[in-house]
Each structure stands twice: as structure tokens, then as C-alpha cells.
Amino acid sequence: MRIFSPAFGNGEYIPIKYTCDGDDISPPLLFLDPPEETQSFAVLVDDPDAPVGVFTHWIIYDIPGNFEGLPEDVPPAPELEYGIKQGINDFNRIGYGGPCPPPGRPHRYFFILFALDIPSTGLPPGARKEEFLRAIDGHVLAQDELVGLYGR
């Protein structure tokens, strides 16, 4: 399984439009070759280089297993079509919060895709990262990550 974005390659810089210095919208993501048993997907975006430790930029879950990815600019709503739900990021907001690092060295942003053996996490919209990780524990069939860079 692989996560891919037509907007930037693994290890490449994330275009400004997907950051707080631009439109702060989510980039398009594609899910390639998931396990046949996949019933749902989830995506977590983390910055391990933040001064406060790992900073979570996006939690989106209960994505149907037949989806081939997510479009650009997923709306910041708690619940989307098809039962897709979004959690609360470390900006304390629902949905995607783009890279917004302090000046200095570029940070790494890990877009982590999880293929799950359950159709739903059972979580309501607005879950926090710890709740999300507990809900998917033991249900991950495969995972992959796409790393984007951004600095100011």
C-alpha cells in the first residue's frame, strides 16, 4: 500500500497553498494498492519537529474502504459525506491545519495512511489523537507515510 500526492513528492517541499502562509487547504491524496480486506482508511498528519514535540495537523477517519484517496481542500467539518469524520488537531480545530512552523530549519510533515479491517472506528466526530490511536489499535492491516517538508 502507498500514499501519494500529486501536489508534492515524498521528501519534497509542500506547496505554500497547503500551508498557513497560503490557502491552508488540505492537499490531494491518493491511496494506492491497499490490502484487499480493507474496510476503511484513516489519515493522520504529524510534525515531529515542532518545538512542543509531535504536533498533529489532521485526523480524518472512517473513510470508506473503496475510496481511492481524498480530494484537495477537504472542508473543515466534523462529519463529511459517506460517514467520514474528522478529529481535533493541535491547533484545537476540526479538520486540516497546514504547516505553520516557526522560522528556522524546515519541518517534516508525516501524512500517515492506515488501512483498517473495520468499517468504522466507532468514534464520534471531533476525536483527539489519543482516542483515535486507541480506536485503531489492533485493526491496522497496513500503513504507509508520505513526508513533506516546509520551512520559513
JODA-V949418 format. One record per residue. N is the residue number from 0. RES is the residue in one letter. PHI is phi in whole degrees, -180 to 180 (* if undefined). OMEGA is omega as a letter, one per 30 degrees, with the letter a starting at -180 (* if undefined). D_LAST is the distance of its C-alpha to the last C-alpha in Angstrom with 1 decimal. Layout:
BEGIN
N&RES&PHI&OMEGA&D_LAST, N&RES&PHI&OMEGA&D_LAST
END
This chain:
BEGIN
0&M&*&a&32.0, 1&R&-145&l&28.6, 2&I&-107&a&25.6, 3&F&-143&l&24.1, 4&S&-128&l&21.8, 5&P&-70&a&22.6, 6&A&-86&l&19.0, 7&F&-161&a&17.5, 8&G&-93&l&19.2, 9&N&-61&a&19.2, 10&G&82&l&16.5, 11&E&-99&l&14.7, 12&Y&-74&l&11.4, 13&I&-77&l&11.9, 14&P&-58&a&12.3, 15&I&-54&a&10.4, 16&K&-60&a&13.9, 17&Y&-96&a&13.8, 18&T&-121&l&10.8, 19&C&-69&l&10.9, 20&D&-86&l&9.3, 21&G&-123&a&12.4, 22&D&-83&l&15.8, 23&D&55&l&14.9, 24&I&-109&l&17.8, 25&S&-73&l&18.8, 26&P&-78&l&19.0, 27&P&-70&l&22.5, 28&L&-131&l&23.8, 29&L&-119&l&27.0, 30&F&-109&a&29.3, 31&L&-110&l&31.4, 32&D&52&l&34.6, 33&P&-71&l&34.8, 34&P&-59&a&37.9, 35&E&-58&a&41.0, 36&E&-81&a&41.5, 37&T&-60&l&38.2, 38&Q&-106&l&39.0, 39&S&-158&l&35.5, 40&F&-122&l&31.8, 41&A&-145&l&28.9, 42&V&-131&l&25.1, 43&L&-126&l&22.8, 44&V&-120&a&19.0, 45&D&-126&l&17.7, 46&D&-113&a&14.6, 47&P&-79&a&16.3, 48&D&-98&a&13.4, 49&A&-65&a&13.1, 50&P&-58&a&14.4, 51&V&-88&a&17.4, 52&G&106&a&18.3, 53&V&-64&a&18.3, 54&F&-115&a&16.9, 55&T&-91&a&18.7, 56&H&-102&a&17.2, 57&W&-164&l&20.4, 58&I&-134&l&24.1, 59&I&-135&a&26.5, 60&Y&-145&a&30.0, 61&D&61&l&33.5, 62&I&-80&a&32.5, 63&P&-53&a&35.8, 64&G&-66&l&36.6, 65&N&-93&l&37.5, 66&F&-72&l&34.1, 67&E&-104&l&32.3, 68&G&153&l&28.8, 69&L&-128&l&26.9, 70&P&-76&l&26.1, 71&E&-64&l&22.9, 72&D&63&l&22.4, 73&V&-64&a&24.5, 74&P&-63&a&25.6, 75&P&-81&a&24.6, 76&A&-105&l&28.3, 77&P&-59&a&29.9, 78&E&-132&a&32.3, 79&L&-113&l&32.2, 80&E&-57&l&35.0, 81&Y&65&l&36.8, 82&G&80&l&36.3, 83&I&-68&a&32.6, 84&K&-123&l&31.0, 85&Q&-125&l&27.6, 86&G&-97&l&26.7, 87&I&-94&l&24.8, 88&N&-85&a&21.2, 89&D&-78&l&19.6, 90&F&-83&a&18.5, 91&N&67&l&22.3, 92&R&-129&l&22.6, 93&I&-78&l&24.5, 94&G&92&a&22.9, 95&Y&-79&l&19.4, 96&G&-126&a&16.3, 97&G&-69&l&13.2, 98&P&-53&a&10.0, 99&C&-154&a&8.4, 100&P&-75&l&6.9, 101&P&-69&l&6.8, 102&P&-58&l&4.9, 103&G&136&a&6.3, 104&R&-64&l&7.5, 105&P&-61&l&6.9, 106&H&-98&l&9.3, 107&R&-101&l&12.5, 108&Y&-119&a&14.0, 109&F&-96&l&17.8, 110&F&-93&a&19.8, 111&I&-105&l&23.2, 112&L&-101&l&26.3, 113&F&-116&l&29.6, 114&A&-99&a&33.0, 115&L&-114&l&35.5, 116&D&-92&l&39.3, 117&I&-125&a&39.7, 118&P&-74&a&39.5, 119&S&-150&l&37.9, 120&T&-75&a&36.2, 121&G&81&a&38.4, 122&L&-84&l&35.5, 123&P&-77&l&35.3, 124&P&-60&l&32.3, 125&G&85&l&29.7, 126&A&-67&l&30.0, 127&R&-93&a&27.7, 128&K&-56&a&26.3, 129&E&-62&l&29.2, 130&E&-63&l&31.8, 131&F&-60&a&30.3, 132&L&-64&l&30.4, 133&R&-65&a&34.0, 134&A&-67&a&35.1, 135&I&-93&a&34.0, 136&D&-56&a&35.3, 137&G&84&a&38.1, 138&H&-118&a&37.5, 139&V&-85&l&34.8, 140&L&-81&a&36.4, 141&A&-161&l&33.4, 142&Q&-148&l&29.6, 143&D&-149&l&26.8, 144&E&-138&l&23.1, 145&L&-118&a&20.4, 146&V&-109&l&17.1, 147&G&-111&a&14.0, 148&L&-112&l&10.6, 149&Y&-160&l&7.1, 150&G&-146&a&3.8, 151&R&-129&*&0.0
END
